[in-house]
Amino acid sequence: MLRSNVALTIIVSLLPLASLIFLGMEALGTDWGALFTDETWRDSLFITLYVVGISTFLSLVIGTWLARVVVQKRWRFTSAILRIPMFVPHIAAAYLFWLLFSGGGIGWVEANERNYMTVILTYIWKETPFVFLMMLGTYEQLNRGYVEMAKTLQLSRFDQFKHAEFPFLIKPLLDSTWILIAFVSFAYEIPALLGVTYPKLLGVLAYERLSTGLYLEATEPYAVALIWTCLVGMGVLVSYILTSSIRRRIERGVRR
């Protein structure tokens, strides 16, 4: 049993390397100069960063706040309600928001608008429950003695959160952040249904360039995926290196 578990761990650990090798092989022959100067890819990157940044940040804030409130107030029924969006497929969520906002949006929130607000709202609705569940376990196991000590010292509410809660949230927040970034940046269903024809998100543009057959240079989507995968991987590595010392102290039960 132990040997099989070790073998499985090794295989799973090699999967990212295998994906990088596959993307690198498929990207062979790419005209990198033309790729970096392609206005379509550049605009797609900017709109992707915009959507990923806003939807990820708001999902993290809302999900963390909800987990904090549910644990403090012991709202078990609310906890059950918040899980419902996780059972809705992304394509169904996209269609639901398309029905809500197509042809009769609320001001600047409307389906197929260049600001992508409907796409962002859909991702927030879908991904907030994921963040909520990631943070819920941390808050349920949080030592309340730190919070009580912060109150005894008469710290402000913000300082109480900063010193007594936030250090313990770093790891699940980092995990949630990079999972959401990796998923949203190359997702297809929601931006394909609720987005616009230009600029498209990276996932939609890459899929269309691979599937329509209208482009002779089929290696570009793989090259873009390779670049983005490397950037996300570097971001994960750097963020975990920067927070390694505080995470080790917390795991040992020491807060300095």
C-alpha positions in Angstrom: 0.0 0.0 0.0 2.8 2.4 0.9 4.6 1.8 -2.4 1.5 2.3 -4.4 0.8 5.6 -2.6 4.4 6.8 -3.3 4.1 5.8 -7.0 0.8 7.6 -7.3 2.3 10.7 -5.6 5.2 10.7 -8.1 2.9 10.3 -11.1 0.7 13.2 -10.0 3.7 15.3 -9.3 5.0 14.7 -12.8 1.7 15.7 -14.5 2.6 19.5 -14.5 5.9 18.7 -16.1 4.2 16.5 -18.7 1.8 19.3 -19.6 4.7 21.7 -20.0 6.5 19.3 -22.3 3.3 18.8 -24.3 2.7 22.5 -24.7 6.3 23.1 -25.6 6.2 20.5 -28.3 3.0 21.9 -29.7 4.4 25.4 -29.7 7.4 24.5 -31.8 7.7 26.7 -34.8 5.9 29.6 -33.3 6.9 33.0 -34.6 7.4 34.6 -31.1 8.0 38.0 -32.5 4.7 38.1 -34.3 3.0 36.6 -31.3 4.2 39.3 -28.9 3.2 42.1 -31.4 -0.2 40.6 -32.3 -2.8 43.1 -31.2 -5.5 40.5 -30.9 -3.6 38.4 -28.4 -2.4 41.6 -26.5 -6.0 42.9 -26.1 -7.1 39.4 -25.1 -4.4 39.3 -22.4 -5.5 42.7 -21.0 -9.2 41.8 -20.8 -8.3 38.4 -19.3 -6.2 40.1 -16.6 -9.0 42.5 -15.9 -11.7 39.8 -15.5 -9.4 37.4 -13.6 -8.2 40.1 -11.2 -11.6 41.5 -10.3 -13.5 38.2 -10.1 -10.7 36.5 -8.1 -10.3 39.4 -5.6 -14.0 39.9 -5.0 -14.6 36.1 -4.6 -11.8 35.9 -2.1 -13.1 38.9 -0.1 -16.7 37.8 -0.1 -16.0 34.1 0.5 -13.7 34.9 3.4 -16.1 37.4 5.0 -19.0 34.9 4.7 -16.9 32.1 6.3 -16.0 34.4 9.1 -19.6 35.5 9.7 -21.1 32.0 9.5 -18.6 30.6 12.0 -19.0 33.6 14.4 -22.8 33.7 14.2 -23.2 29.9 13.8 -25.5 30.2 10.8 -25.5 26.6 9.7 -28.5 27.1 7.4 -26.7 29.9 5.6 -23.7 27.7 5.2 -25.8 25.1 3.4 -27.4 27.7 1.1 -24.0 29.1 0.1 -23.0 25.7 -1.2 -25.8 25.6 -3.8 -24.0 27.4 -6.6 -21.2 24.8 -6.6 -23.7 22.2 -7.9 -24.6 24.3 -10.9 -22.5 23.7 -14.0 -20.7 26.7 -15.4 -22.6 26.6 -18.6 -25.9 26.5 -16.7 -24.7 29.5 -14.6 -23.7 31.4 -17.8 -27.1 30.7 -19.4 -28.9 31.8 -16.2 -27.1 35.1 -16.1 -27.6 35.5 -19.8 -31.4 35.1 -19.3 -31.3 37.6 -16.4 -29.3 40.3 -18.2 -29.7 39.9 -21.9 -31.8 42.6 -23.5 -32.7 44.2 -20.2 -29.6 44.8 -18.1 -29.2 47.0 -15.0 -27.4 50.1 -16.2 -23.9 49.0 -17.2 -24.5 45.3 -16.2 -25.7 43.6 -19.3 -24.9 40.4 -21.2 -22.4 40.7 -24.2 -21.1 44.1 -23.1 -17.5 45.1 -23.5 -17.0 45.7 -19.8 -17.5 42.0 -19.1 -19.4 42.8 -15.9 -21.9 39.9 -16.4 -19.0 37.5 -16.8 -17.4 38.8 -13.6 -20.7 38.5 -11.7 -21.1 35.0 -12.9 -17.7 34.0 -11.8 -18.2 35.6 -8.4 -21.5 33.8 -7.9 -19.8 30.5 -8.9 -16.4 30.8 -7.2 -17.4 32.5 -3.9 -18.8 29.2 -2.5 -15.5 27.5 -3.3 -13.6 30.2 -1.4 -16.1 30.0 1.4 -15.6 26.2 1.9 -11.8 26.7 1.7 -11.9 29.3 4.5 -14.6 27.7 6.5 -12.4 24.9 7.9 -9.7 27.4 8.8 -12.1 29.6 10.8 -13.7 26.6 12.5 -10.2 25.5 13.7 -9.0 29.0 14.5 -7.8 29.4 18.1 -10.1 32.1 19.5 -7.5 32.9 22.2 -5.7 35.1 19.7 -8.8 37.1 19.0 -9.6 37.5 22.7 -6.1 38.7 23.3 -6.4 41.2 20.5 -9.6 42.5 22.1 -8.0 42.6 25.5 -5.3 44.8 24.0 -8.1 47.1 22.7 -6.9 46.8 19.1 -9.2 48.1 16.4 -11.4 45.7 14.4 -9.0 45.9 11.5 -5.9 45.2 13.7 -7.7 42.3 15.4 -8.3 40.8 12.0 -4.8 41.6 10.8 -2.9 40.1 13.8 -5.3 37.4 15.2 -6.9 36.0 12.0 -5.1 36.9 8.8 -1.8 35.1 9.4 -3.8 31.8 9.7 -5.7 32.6 6.4 -2.6 33.0 4.3 -2.2 29.4 3.1 -5.9 28.8 2.2 -6.1 32.2 0.6 -3.0 31.5 -1.6 -4.4 28.1 -2.5 -7.7 29.6 -3.5 -6.1 32.5 -5.3 -4.0 30.4 -7.7 -6.7 27.8 -8.3 -9.1 30.6 -9.3 -6.5 32.3 -11.5 -5.6 29.1 -13.3 -9.3 28.2 -13.9 -10.8 31.5 -14.8 -7.9 32.6 -17.1 -8.5 29.8 -19.6 -12.2 29.0 -19.0 -14.5 28.9 -22.0 -18.2 28.5 -21.3 -19.0 31.7 -19.4 -17.0 34.2 -21.5 -18.1 32.5 -24.7 -21.8 32.9 -23.9 -21.7 36.2 -22.0 -18.7 37.9 -23.6 -18.2 39.9 -26.8 -16.7 39.2 -30.1 -13.7 41.5 -29.4 -11.7 41.4 -27.3 -12.1 37.8 -26.3 -10.7 36.1 -23.2 -7.7 34.0 -23.7 -9.5 30.7 -23.4 -12.2 31.6 -26.0 -9.6 33.1 -28.4 -7.3 30.0 -28.1 -10.2 27.6 -28.6 -11.5 29.5 -31.7 -8.1 29.6 -33.3 -7.7 25.9 -32.8 -11.1 24.8 -33.9 -12.2 27.1 -36.7 -9.4 26.2 -39.1 -9.2 29.8 -40.3 -5.7 30.4 -39.0 -2.6 28.8 -40.6 -0.5 29.3 -37.4 -2.0 26.7 -35.1 0.9 26.8 -32.7 0.1 30.2 -31.3 -2.6 29.0 -28.8 -0.2 26.4 -27.4 2.5 29.1 -27.1 0.2 31.4 -25.2 -0.9 28.6 -22.9 2.7 27.7 -22.3 3.6 31.3 -21.4 0.6 31.7 -19.1 1.3 28.3 -17.4 4.9 29.3 -16.7 3.8 32.7 -15.4 1.2 31.2 -13.1 3.7 28.6 -11.9 6.3 31.3 -11.2 3.7 33.2 -9.3 2.8 30.2 -7.2 6.5 29.5 -6.4 7.3 33.1 -5.5 4.2 33.6 -3.3 4.9 30.5 -1.4 8.6 31.3 -0.9 7.7 34.8 0.4 5.2 33.3 2.9 7.2 30.2 3.9 8.6 31.5 7.1 5.3 32.7 8.5 3.5 29.5 7.5 6.1 27.4 9.2 5.7 29.4 12.4 2.0 29.0 12.3 2.2 25.3 11.7 4.4 25.1 14.8 1.9 27.1 16.8 4.2 30.0 17.2 3.2 33.6 16.2 6.1 36.1 16.4 
